[in-house]
Amino acid sequence: MPLKISVIGTGYLGATHAAAMAELGFEVIGLDVVPAKVELLAQGRSPMYEPGLEEILRRHVVGLPDSTGRLSFTTSFAEVAAFADVHFICVNTPQRPGEYACDMSYFDGAVDALAVHLDRPALVVGKSTVPVGSAARLAARIAELAPAGADAELAWNPEFLQEGFAVRDTLHPDRIVVGVTSERAEETLREVYATPIAEGSPFVVADLPTAELVKTAANAFLATKISFINAMAEICEVADGDVVRLAEALGHDERIGPKFLRSGIGFGGGCLPKDLRAFFARAGELGASESLQFLREIDSLNMRRRASMVELTREALDGSLLGKRVAVLGAAFKPETDDVRDSPALNIAGQLHLQGAEVSVYDPKAAANAKAVFPTLRYADSAVSAAQGAHVVLHLTEWREFQELDPAALGEVVSRRHLLDGRNTLDASLWRKADWTYRALGRPRA
């Protein structure tokens, strides 16, 4: 009989994974402990903005017009245990308050709640990013709690989703990594991913610790590459160099490549910063803190970019933020998402506001989430509205909409034509031609 799948936790990762598994032809049940989220998903609506996700939900959620009926949602662990053969756990693993380490309480709670209902052979698959060594501990916990005993097995299958491209990355992954302890688990996961494997996605089989490490190592490498070019921007700033041309030249080296070499205000989001910190915290617990000491400087450099943009804004306003009008274009941590978790853009907007500036923010998708975090900021319904009377305009999230702005038209509504490009994606010559003063960290002033 075809496998049936459950997905526990329906945030960015879980909601997308559940919908994608239904798209691949499986019967799927998604679980969340928040009834309102379950009700929303059961209507074919996504609790977050993710391109393409709602289309797949509407195509498969049971009870909707013309739906395949392959996807349903519940709050009951007993129901998912009775329904599914494979259980993907996709719950949040945030940073512990006041610490760098990962908070495993949500994941541990999900395992405990599920395991007590596993009374037949089942494969529990961890997808969340966790400290290395967690899988072995959780496997022992499942064996202890599950009525099925050793027939309730644990595997690890890290996720590599990019917000804004999560649907594509799930249906057409650039690699599938599985950590397993038996041939049965490997065969089951090969069946789950048969379609992308047939399309050519590499299938990498590893042990549990290696599978856990893959995601954290990948994030650490990406963070290092981003922070390297931002460090070069700091050098260019004092040496009067151009970090954009520097990155272009470096990117032609096939050993380096151009991806993640765009300098700016740094990385953010709900994964990269906290995963980086959890990684070096775990290394310390294992007695290998020196191995990842460099990641602490990566984290520090990344946060320094935000302070640098605040100071660049102060410089543009002749040394004082007090009472000055600042337009901020972007609140999400990256384009094509409404996620503002640890967003550099929103953090900079908040710092400017707290230091006396009158800040007006516009984001095409993230305004509601931003307002929940910083309700005292002013939120506009368009870039033009945000720029009304502004003494300086900050470009902080690289939405395509902002790249298509007309500099001359925007110049008609501001008090001063002064633009700070925090993402180095706008055409400097185009803005300067429209009599704007254009500045970006690590680039020549003219």
C-alpha positions in Angstrom: 0.0 0.0 0.0 1.2 3.6 -0.7 2.8 5.4 2.2 0.7 7.8 4.3 2.5 10.8 5.7 2.0 13.2 8.6 3.7 16.5 9.1 4.0 17.8 12.6 4.3 21.6 12.9 2.9 23.8 10.1 5.2 26.9 10.0 7.2 27.8 6.9 8.8 24.4 6.8 5.9 22.2 7.8 3.1 23.8 5.8 5.2 23.7 2.7 6.4 20.2 3.3 2.8 18.9 3.8 1.5 20.6 0.7 4.5 19.4 -1.4 4.0 15.8 -0.2 0.4 16.0 -1.3 1.5 17.4 -4.6 3.9 14.4 -5.0 0.8 12.1 -4.7 0.8 11.1 -1.0 -2.1 11.2 1.4 -1.0 13.7 4.0 -2.2 14.9 7.4 -0.7 18.0 9.0 -0.7 18.7 12.7 -0.4 21.9 14.7 -1.1 22.7 18.3 -2.5 26.1 17.3 -6.2 25.5 16.4 -6.5 28.9 14.5 -3.6 27.8 12.2 -5.2 24.5 11.5 -8.5 26.1 10.7 -6.8 28.5 8.3 -4.9 25.7 6.5 -8.1 23.6 6.3 -9.5 26.5 4.2 -6.6 26.3 1.8 -5.1 29.5 3.2 -1.5 29.9 4.2 -0.6 31.4 7.6 2.4 33.1 6.0 3.3 34.6 2.6 5.1 32.0 0.5 4.8 32.2 -3.3 2.9 29.3 -4.8 2.0 27.7 -1.4 -1.7 28.6 -1.4 -2.2 27.3 -4.9 -1.0 23.9 -3.9 -3.0 23.9 -0.7 -6.2 24.7 -2.6 -5.4 21.9 -5.0 -5.2 19.3 -2.3 -7.0 20.2 0.9 -9.9 18.0 1.6 -13.4 19.5 1.1 -12.3 22.3 -1.3 -13.8 22.6 -4.8 -11.9 20.5 -7.4 -9.5 19.3 -4.7 -7.8 15.9 -4.7 -8.6 15.6 -1.0 -5.2 14.3 -0.3 -4.4 16.8 2.4 -6.0 17.4 5.8 -5.1 19.1 9.1 -5.7 18.3 12.8 -4.6 19.1 16.3 -4.7 15.4 17.4 -1.5 13.4 17.8 -3.6 10.2 18.2 -5.1 10.9 14.8 -1.8 11.4 13.0 -0.3 8.3 14.6 -3.3 6.1 13.5 -3.2 7.6 10.0 0.4 7.8 8.9 3.4 5.5 8.3 6.0 8.3 8.1 5.9 11.3 10.5 8.0 14.4 9.6 8.6 16.6 12.6 9.0 20.3 11.4 8.5 22.3 14.6 10.4 25.4 15.5 13.8 25.2 17.3 14.5 28.8 18.3 17.3 30.3 20.3 17.0 30.0 24.0 16.1 33.3 25.7 19.3 34.9 27.0 21.5 32.2 25.5 23.1 31.2 22.2 22.0 27.6 22.5 19.0 26.0 20.7 15.7 25.6 22.5 14.7 21.9 21.9 11.5 22.1 24.1 9.1 22.2 21.1 10.8 19.4 19.3 11.0 17.3 22.5 7.4 17.9 23.3 6.3 16.9 19.8 8.3 13.6 20.0 6.8 12.8 23.4 3.3 13.6 22.3 3.6 11.4 19.2 5.6 8.5 20.5 3.1 7.3 23.1 0.6 6.7 20.2 3.0 4.7 17.9 1.6 1.2 18.3 2.7 -0.1 14.9 5.8 0.1 12.7 6.5 3.8 11.9 9.3 6.0 10.8 9.7 9.4 12.6 11.8 11.8 10.5 13.3 14.9 12.0 13.5 17.9 9.6 14.2 20.8 12.0 17.7 22.1 12.5 18.9 20.8 15.8 22.2 20.5 17.7 24.3 17.5 16.7 23.7 14.6 19.0 19.9 15.3 19.3 18.9 12.5 17.0 20.5 9.8 19.1 18.9 11.1 22.2 15.5 11.3 20.5 15.7 7.9 19.0 16.2 6.4 22.5 13.3 8.5 23.7 11.0 7.1 21.0 12.0 3.5 21.7 11.3 4.1 25.3 7.8 5.6 24.9 6.4 4.0 21.8 4.3 0.8 22.3 5.8 -0.5 19.0 9.3 -0.3 20.6 12.1 -0.7 18.1 9.6 -0.8 15.2 9.2 3.0 15.8 12.4 4.2 14.2 14.0 7.6 13.9 15.7 9.1 10.8 17.0 12.6 10.0 16.2 14.5 6.8 17.4 18.1 7.1 15.6 20.9 5.2 17.4 23.3 2.8 14.5 25.6 2.0 15.0 29.2 1.0 12.0 31.4 2.1 10.5 32.8 -1.1 11.4 29.6 -3.0 10.3 27.0 -0.5 7.8 25.2 -2.8 10.4 24.9 -5.5 13.1 23.7 -3.1 10.8 21.0 -1.7 9.5 19.7 -5.0 12.8 20.0 -6.8 15.6 19.9 -4.1 19.2 20.4 -5.1 20.0 17.4 -2.8 18.2 15.1 -0.4 20.2 14.1 2.7 19.0 11.3 5.0 20.5 10.1 8.2 19.4 6.5 8.9 20.3 3.5 11.0 18.6 0.8 8.9 18.0 -0.3 5.4 14.2 -0.1 6.0 14.5 3.6 6.9 16.5 4.3 3.8 14.1 2.4 1.5 11.1 4.3 3.0 12.7 7.7 2.4 13.7 6.7 -1.1 10.0 5.9 -1.7 9.0 9.3 -0.2 11.4 11.1 -2.5 11.1 8.8 -5.6 9.9 11.7 -7.9 12.7 14.2 -7.2 15.2 11.3 -7.2 14.0 10.3 -10.7 14.4 13.9 -11.8 18.0 13.8 -10.8 18.1 15.2 -7.2 21.2 13.6 -5.5 20.2 11.3 -2.6 22.9 11.3 0.1 22.8 8.6 2.8 24.6 9.3 6.0 24.6 8.5 9.7 22.5 10.5 12.1 25.2 12.9 13.4 26.4 13.7 9.9 22.8 14.4 8.7 22.3 16.8 11.6 25.5 18.6 10.8 24.8 19.1 7.1 22.3 21.9 7.6 24.3 23.8 10.3 27.5 23.4 8.3 25.8 24.8 5.2 24.3 27.7 7.1 27.7 28.4 8.7 29.4 28.4 5.3 26.8 30.8 3.7 27.0 33.1 6.7 30.8 33.1 6.3 30.6 34.0 2.6 28.1 36.8 3.2 30.2 38.2 6.1 33.4 37.9 4.1 32.1 40.3 1.4 30.8 42.6 4.0 34.2 42.7 5.7 35.6 43.6 2.3 33.0 46.4 2.1 34.4 47.7 5.4 37.9 47.8 3.9 36.6 49.4 0.7 34.9 52.0 2.8 38.2 53.2 4.3 40.3 52.5 1.2 37.9 54.2 -1.3 37.3 50.9 -3.2 34.2 49.6 -4.8 32.9 46.4 -3.2 30.5 45.7 -6.0 33.3 45.5 -8.6 35.4 43.6 -6.1 32.6 41.0 -5.7 32.2 40.8 -9.5 35.8 40.0 -10.0 35.9 37.4 -7.2 32.8 35.8 -8.5 34.4 34.9 -11.8 36.8 32.6 -10.0 35.0 29.2 -10.3 36.5 28.2 -6.9 34.5 31.1 -5.3 31.5 31.8 -7.5 29.2 34.8 -7.4 26.4 33.6 -5.2 26.1 35.2 -1.7 28.8 37.8 -2.6 26.5 40.8 -2.5 27.5 43.1 0.3 24.9 45.0 2.3 23.3 45.2 5.8 23.8 41.5 6.5 21.7 38.4 6.9 18.7 37.8 9.2 15.6 35.7 9.3 14.4 32.9 11.6 17.2 30.4 10.7 20.6 31.7 9.8 21.5 33.8 12.8 20.1 31.5 15.4 21.5 28.4 13.7 24.9 30.0 13.6 24.8 30.8 17.4 23.4 27.3 18.3 26.3 25.7 16.3 29.1 27.4 18.1 27.2 26.9 21.4 27.0 23.2 20.7 30.7 23.1 19.8 31.4 24.5 23.2 29.3 21.8 24.9 31.3 19.2 23.0 34.6 20.6 24.0 35.4 21.9 20.5 34.7 25.6 20.9 38.0 26.7 19.2 36.9 24.9 16.0 34.1 27.4 15.5 35.5 30.5 17.2 35.5 32.2 13.9 31.7 32.0 13.8 31.5 34.4 16.7 33.3 37.1 14.7 31.0 36.3 11.7 28.0 36.9 14.0 29.6 40.1 15.4 30.4 41.4 11.9 26.9 40.7 10.7 25.4 42.7 13.5 27.9 45.5 13.0 26.4 46.1 9.5 23.2 47.3 11.0 25.0 49.8 13.2 27.0 51.0 10.2 23.8 51.7 8.3 22.4 53.7 11.2 25.6 55.7 11.3 25.6 56.2 7.5 22.0 57.6 7.9 23.1 59.9 10.7 26.0 61.2 8.4 23.5 61.8 5.6 21.4 63.9 7.9 24.3 66.1 8.9 25.0 64.4 12.2 21.6 64.4 13.8 18.6 62.0 13.5 16.3 64.0 15.9 13.1 65.0 14.1 14.4 64.0 10.7 12.1 62.1 8.3 13.4 58.7 7.2 11.7 56.5 4.6 12.6 52.8 4.9 11.9 50.6 1.9 11.5 47.1 3.2 10.8 45.4 6.5 11.2 41.7 5.7 14.6 40.1 6.1 14.6 39.2 2.4 12.3 39.7 -0.6 9.4 37.2 -1.4 8.5 36.6 2.2 6.6 38.4 5.0 9.1 37.1 7.6 10.5 39.8 9.9 12.3 37.6 12.4 15.7 39.1 13.1 15.3 41.3 10.1 18.2 43.8 9.5 15.8 46.2 7.8 13.3 46.3 10.6 16.1 46.4 13.2 17.6 49.4 11.5 14.2 51.2 11.2 13.6 50.6 14.9 17.1 51.9 15.9 16.5 55.1 13.9 13.2 55.6 15.5 14.5 55.1 19.0 17.2 57.6 18.3 14.8 60.3 17.4 14.0 60.0 13.7 10.5 60.0 12.3 10.5 56.7 10.4 8.0 55.6 7.7 8.2 52.0 6.5 6.8 50.4 3.4 7.0 46.7 2.6 4.8 44.9 0.0 4.1 41.9 2.2 5.6 42.2 5.7 3.9 45.3 7.1 1.5 43.5 9.4 4.2 41.3 10.9 6.5 44.3 11.2 3.8 46.3 13.0 3.4 43.5 15.5 7.1 43.8 16.4 7.5 47.6 16.1 4.0 49.1 16.5 5.4 52.6 17.1 6.8 53.0 13.6 4.7 54.6 10.9 3.7 52.2 8.1 2.8 53.4 4.6 0.9 51.7 1.9 3.4 52.5 -0.9 6.9 53.6 -1.5 5.8 57.0 -2.6 3.7 57.4 0.6 6.6 56.4 2.8 8.9 58.9 1.0 6.6 61.9 1.5 8.7 64.7 3.0 11.6 62.4 3.7 15.1 63.8 4.3 16.6 60.4 3.3 15.4 57.2 1.8 16.8 53.8 2.8 16.6 50.8 0.6 16.8 47.8 3.0 15.0 44.8 1.4 15.6 44.1 -2.2 12.1 43.7 -3.5 11.8 43.9 -7.3 9.2 46.7 -6.8 12.0 48.9 -5.4 14.3 48.2 -8.3 11.6 49.4 -10.7 10.9 52.7 -8.9 11.2 55.9 -11.0 13.9 58.1 -9.3 12.5 61.3 -10.8 8.9 60.6 -9.6 10.1 59.7 -6.1 12.2 62.8 -6.1 9.1 64.9 -6.4 7.8 63.9 -3.0 10.9 63.9 -0.8 12.4 66.9 1.0 15.9 65.9 0.0 17.0 63.5 -2.8 19.3 61.4 -0.7 19.3 57.6 -1.1 21.1 55.0 1.0 21.2 51.6 -0.7 21.6 49.0 2.0 21.4 46.1 -0.5 23.6 47.3 -3.4 21.0 46.3 -5.9 19.8 49.7 -7.2 21.4 51.3 -10.3 23.5 54.1 -8.8 23.9 55.9 -12.2 20.2 56.0 -12.7 19.5 57.6 -9.4 22.4 60.1 -9.7 21.2 61.1 -13.1 17.9 62.1 -11.4 19.9 64.3 -9.1 19.9 62.0 -6.1 22.8 61.7 -3.8 23.5 57.9 -3.8 25.5 56.2 -1.0 26.1 52.5 -0.2 28.5 50.9 2.3 31.7 50.0 0.6 31.2 52.0 -2.6 32.6 55.2 -3.9 30.7 58.4 -3.1 30.4 59.4 -6.7 
